[in-house]
Amino acid sequence: MSDIYEGKPFLKLLDAYVLDAIGALDADSDATLKAQEPAFHAMFGATGDWRSIVVQRMQFPAGMAGAINEVWTKGRVKFIAAQGHEPDPVEFMRSFVDTNFPH
């Protein structure tokens, strides 16, 4: 099985941003990303924390994380009503990124 992030280092940050926006990014992943910020600065020619790097590179408007969370929250209610169980945050992230930010 191939690594979906192979040759796409920014995709990993974008995915983490979406998971963070919906409250599903675990503390270990966040700590790992924070530790890698100096490498991200060099790699992407950006400044700030990893979240800021995503916002800068994607040219997101203010409030983008809140907008992503709103999509998750509204969709979650509909998903539970239709499926009878909680949606998978990782599935949401993949679908959201693939739909809105083709890579």
Secondary structure, 3 states (H helix, E strand, C coil): CCCCCCCCHHHHHHHHHHHHHCCCCCHHHHHHHHHCHHHHHHHHCCCCCHHHHHHHHHCCCCCHHHHHHHHHHHHHHHHHHHHCCCCCHHHHHHHHHHHHCCC
